[in-house]
């Protein structure tokens, strides 16, 4: 009796399931094709986004495990076993990581799916992208905090120092990706500056972090004096140690808040630099006003910052813009949103607003130059 009821129920469920499948197929085949095809394309696009995100996390893992270095150094294709043996890793993990990178077209694989390599003309790009991929795991670590920051009842911000590894990543970007930035993006936009530095002027970089740029300038132009300043003490300690280890004598460091720079610096500097700083500040207009105050009459301010043109609508599907929007969500907005009245500009604040704000501070923009390594980063050369 009990068994019969089970069989009867099972047959009934099968019947209803079959009917559901048939009706679903009838509905799908009779759906208006333009709309259905459009949604199908959208589904593929969304799945691609999911896939690519995972591939980049695998690239970060491959970099941290040394897999990327092995592939870059290899002169011939390698099996997953060969890669694993070189690094003393478990082959099964290596095989899956390499598979992820291969299907994502980050690296190449042979027709037998057994040997992996990186073409010579891809290697430099792979090194650069592997550095940026390191940011992805950081997003995961910051996820819950950013989620909390977005709630009205919670404080709206968190500082970079809550993710110490972030400073290391940003330093590596300057050291590796933008290693020639002083010449290609900075001095090239101010033709007379190199000669003035040789003669001897007073320079400050506010928001210098680990001091990569200001130390490079100070070591090169010994007749000029430099100030490296950052509100975060940890990266500044690294900047100081780097300068000391290299015997750089013409630089000092301070923890001045760029929003309230000491009065002792009134009209003190011939040249002031900031890079990717202004959009991260709680009160950016106030900071620009402070920079203006600290420059000598006729002095130059180099504001090197993200300068997206065209707004959201003008940047659809642009890879660099997509990067800046998610980086801004997880890094820049939380960094600046420390007070209820924060400007919270974010990295996507846009070139038009940047121009408006420097003009409001009293500056005249005498040149604009796009970075050689980033289509969205602009060097705004401003004169007092």
Buried (B, 14 or more C-beta within 10 A) or exposed (E): EEEEEEEEEEEEEEEEEEEEEEEEEEEEEEEEEEEEEEEEEEEEEEEEEEEBEEBBBBBBBBBEBBBBBBBBEBEEBBBBEBBBEBBEBEBEBBBEBBBBBBEBEBBBBEEEEEBBBBEEEBBEEBBBBBBBBBBBBBBEEBEEBBEBBEEEEEEBBBBBBEBEEBBBBBBBBBEEBBBEBBEBBBBBBBEEBBEBBEEEBBBBBBBBBBBBBBBBBBBBBEEBBBBBBBBBEEBBEBBBEBBEEEEBEBBEBBEBBBBEBEEEBEEBBBBBBBBBBBBBBBBBBBBBBBBBBBBBEEBBBBBBBBBBEEEEEEBEEBEBBEBBBBBBBBBBBBBBBBEEEBBBBBBBBBBEBBBEBBEEBBBEBEBBBBBBBBBBBBBBBBBB
